[in-house]
């Protein structure tokens, strides 16, 4: 008998570590038409925990869209430990994780399913919703992020899709988070 899949919600994001965020944004825009990208620099989530210990490691994020999938680019110049450094040393880059939005009413169950399956909870933090990263590298070669689906987090994902659909692929490929707040609450 085949067991049911652990993840019962669709993957909506693919995330990549890049050595330079601005260069990464341009490569993804030029090659795949991804974007525009909303950029957050020196980001440290609230209540950031890495491998069971509080962390203050900062990273730069860029969130864009490529067709139906969100693309997250991550650059880390901070020397601290992180799930990104678990896979890539400074100067290295590549695919890092997939992300699924988990309805808050299913949050505890879905997180528990991954923990009960033996996957290590590598990191957790709070943004507009809780986020956890399970180390699934032995089976998938990457981490799996479960991100709480709230009105605000769903709105962010929807806003990126809307930006992408109305974008010409060239103009203003980088947007700041403050620009987004002016246009999306």
C-alpha positions in Angstrom: 0.0 0.0 0.0 1.3 3.4 -0.9 1.3 6.1 1.9 -0.3 9.4 1.4 2.0 12.4 0.6 3.2 14.3 3.6 2.5 17.7 2.0 -1.2 18.2 1.3 -0.9 21.8 -0.1 0.6 22.9 -3.4 4.2 24.1 -3.7 4.0 27.8 -4.7 7.6 28.9 -4.5 11.1 27.8 -5.6 14.0 29.4 -3.8 17.6 29.8 -4.8 20.7 31.0 -3.1 22.6 33.5 -5.2 26.0 35.1 -4.5 24.8 38.6 -5.4 21.2 39.6 -5.1 21.2 42.3 -7.8 23.1 40.1 -10.2 20.7 37.2 -9.5 17.6 39.4 -10.1 19.0 40.5 -13.4 19.9 37.0 -14.5 16.4 35.7 -13.6 14.8 38.7 -15.4 16.9 38.4 -18.5 16.8 34.6 -18.8 13.3 33.6 -17.7 11.4 36.9 -17.6 11.0 36.6 -13.9 10.0 39.6 -11.9 9.6 42.3 -11.0 11.3 41.5 -7.7 10.4 42.9 -4.4 13.6 43.3 -2.4 14.2 43.2 1.3 17.8 43.8 2.5 19.3 42.8 5.9 16.2 40.8 6.8 16.1 39.0 10.1 12.7 37.4 10.9 11.2 37.8 14.4 11.9 34.9 16.7 14.5 33.4 14.2 15.7 30.0 15.4 18.4 28.0 13.6 18.9 24.4 14.6 17.3 25.0 18.0 19.3 28.2 18.9 18.2 31.9 18.6 19.8 33.5 15.6 20.3 37.1 14.3 21.8 36.1 10.9 20.6 38.6 8.3 20.0 37.8 4.6 18.8 39.7 1.5 15.7 38.5 -0.2 14.2 39.1 -3.6 10.7 37.8 -4.4 9.4 37.7 -7.9 7.2 35.6 -10.2 7.9 33.4 -13.2 4.6 32.3 -14.7 2.6 30.5 -12.0 5.5 30.0 -9.6 7.1 32.5 -7.2 10.8 32.7 -7.3 12.7 33.7 -4.1 16.4 34.7 -4.4 18.5 34.7 -1.2 21.9 36.3 -0.7 23.8 36.0 2.6 26.8 38.2 3.3 26.4 37.9 7.1 28.9 35.3 8.4 26.4 33.7 10.7 25.1 30.2 10.5 21.9 29.6 8.5 20.0 27.0 6.5 21.4 28.7 3.4 25.0 28.1 4.6 24.0 24.5 5.4 23.9 24.0 1.6 26.1 26.7 0.1 29.4 28.2 1.2 30.1 31.8 0.5 30.6 32.2 -3.3 28.4 29.2 -4.1 24.8 29.3 -5.3 21.9 27.0 -6.4 18.5 25.6 -5.6 17.6 25.7 -1.9 14.0 25.0 -1.0 10.4 24.7 -2.1 7.6 26.5 -0.2 3.9 25.7 0.4 1.4 28.1 2.0 -0.4 26.2 4.8 -3.8 27.4 6.0 -3.5 28.3 9.7 -6.3 25.9 10.6 -4.1 23.1 9.2 -0.8 24.5 10.5 -0.2 22.2 13.5 -1.2 19.1 11.7 0.9 19.8 8.6 4.0 20.7 10.7 3.5 17.6 12.8 3.3 15.4 9.8 6.8 16.4 8.7 8.2 16.2 12.3 6.6 12.7 12.8 8.1 11.6 9.5 11.6 12.3 11.0 12.5 15.4 9.2 14.6 17.8 11.3 13.2 21.3 11.9 16.2 23.3 10.8 14.8 26.8 11.2 11.7 28.8 12.2 10.7 32.4 12.2 7.8 34.8 12.2 7.1 37.3 9.5 3.5 38.1 8.6 3.0 34.4 9.4 5.0 31.6 10.9 7.5 29.8 8.7 9.4 26.6 9.3 12.0 24.9 7.3 12.4 21.1 7.4 15.7 19.6 6.2 14.6 17.2 3.5 17.9 17.0 1.7 18.4 13.3 2.2 15.2 12.6 0.2 14.7 15.6 -2.0 18.1 17.4 -2.1 16.5 20.5 -0.6 14.7 22.0 2.3 10.9 22.3 2.5 9.4 25.5 3.8 5.9 25.6 5.3 4.6 29.1 5.5 1.4 30.1 7.2 -1.3 31.2 4.9 -3.0 34.3 6.3 -4.7 37.2 4.7 -1.5 39.2 4.6 0.8 36.3 3.4 -1.7 35.3 0.7 -2.0 39.0 -0.3 1.8 39.2 -0.8 1.8 36.2 -3.1 -1.2 37.5 -5.0 0.4 40.9 -5.3 3.6 39.4 -6.8 1.4 37.5 -9.4 -0.5 40.6 -10.3 2.8 42.6 -10.7 4.2 40.0 -12.9 1.1 39.8 -15.1 1.0 43.5 -15.7 4.8 43.9 -16.1 6.6 44.5 -19.4 9.6 42.4 -18.4 12.0 45.4 -18.4 10.7 48.5 -16.5 11.6 48.8 -12.8 12.7 45.1 -12.3 13.4 45.8 -8.6 10.9 47.2 -6.2 11.3 47.8 -2.5 9.1 46.5 0.2 8.1 50.1 1.0 6.9 50.6 -2.6 4.8 47.5 -2.2 3.3 48.7 1.0 2.2 51.9 -0.7 0.4 49.9 -3.4 -0.8 46.9 -1.4 -1.4 47.9 2.2 
